[in-house]
């Protein structure tokens, strides 16, 4: 891949904040951080454009809550075309981490995620998406 160079004019306080961002995120240099931010912006714009994306939905819950497990299964059945796989990890007797790998139209994955994350009794949930093209 060909690399192009370009110059950027930026206020000193903004540059200081950017350098802190580079350091905090352990980028090897500013260029790597700029590439990351541009790619992140492109991915997020694809979510809004309803392109095909891939990602994961992370769920954290108490597996002893039978109704919660039933509701997760019911919702997942309605998105069988988008769900690639799901895996549960028992972290403790009352703590389960479930990771659902997904691929599809961004709005559909967001809809799935919103339904799962809003289940009563779920302790935490998060959707992460990236470009799939």
N, C-alpha and C positions, 0 to 999 in steps of 0.2 A: 504494500500500500504506500502510495506517495504521500509524503508529509509536506505540508505548506506552512510557511512561517508568515506571521503578520504582527504588527505592532498594535499596542493598546495604550491609550492615554487614560489615566485613572487618578482620582484624587488620592492623596497620601493616606488619609484615614481609612478609605475604602481598601486601599492596597494593604494596609496593616491588618485590617480585618480578614482580608483574603489570605494573607500569609499565615494568620492564626488558624484559619480553616484548613489550609494545606498541612500545617503542623499537627493539628488536632486529629485529622483523618489519616495521617501518616502517608500522604502522597509523597512520591520521591521528588517532585518538582511542581512548579506552577502549571506547566503544560499538561501534566497528568490530571491535575485538579480541574483545569478548564475543560479538557476532554470529557471528564466525568460529569461535570455540570451540564455541558451541551447535550450529552447522551441522555442524561436524566430528564432534561427538558423535552427532548424529542420523544422519549418513551411516554412521559405524562401527556403530551399532546396527542399521541396515538390512542391513549385511553379515551380521550374526549372525542376522537374521530371514529371510534368504534372499529378500529382495525383489529386484526387477529393478534392476540397477545397470549403469553403463557405466564404461569406464576404459581403461587402457592397460597393457601389459606391455612393459617395456623390457629388452632383452637386449644384452649386450656380449660379443663373442667374436672369436676369430681365424677368419676365413672360409676359411682354407686347411685347416681340419680337416674333411675331407669327411664323416667319420662323424657329427660334431656337426651339420652342416647336414642330413644325412639324418634324424637323430633329431628335429630341430626340425620338419621337414616332416611326418614320421610323426605326431607328436603333434598338430600343427595340423590335419591331416586328420580327426582324431577330434572336433574342436571346430568344424566348419565352420559350425554354426548360431550359434555365439557370436562368431566372428571376423568383424569388419566389414572390416578391411583390415590389411595388413602392409607396412611399408616399411623398406628397408635403406639405411643411409648408410655409405659407406666413409670412415672417418676417417683411415686410413693403410693401407698395403698389408696389414698384419696386424691391423687393428682395424676391427671392424664394429659399428655400432649399429643394432639392429632395434627398431622400435616397432610393436607389435601392438595395434590398436584393437579393443576387445571390448565386448559388451553381452549381458547375460543374468542368470541367477540367480546371486547372489553365491557360493554354494558351488561352483557349476560353474566360475566364473571363477577362484576360488581353487584349485580342483583343477587346472585348465589351467596356471595360473601355477606351482604347485608342481612339476608335471611338467617344465615348461620350465626352470625355474630350477635344478632338480636334475640336469640333464644334465651328465655328466662333460665337463670342458673348458670349460664356460661360465664366463667370468670374473666376470660380475655380472648380476643380474636383479632386477627389482622390479615389483610389481603396485601400481597406483594405481586406486582406484575412487571413484565419486561417485554420487549419486542420479540415477536415470534417469526418475523419475516427475514 
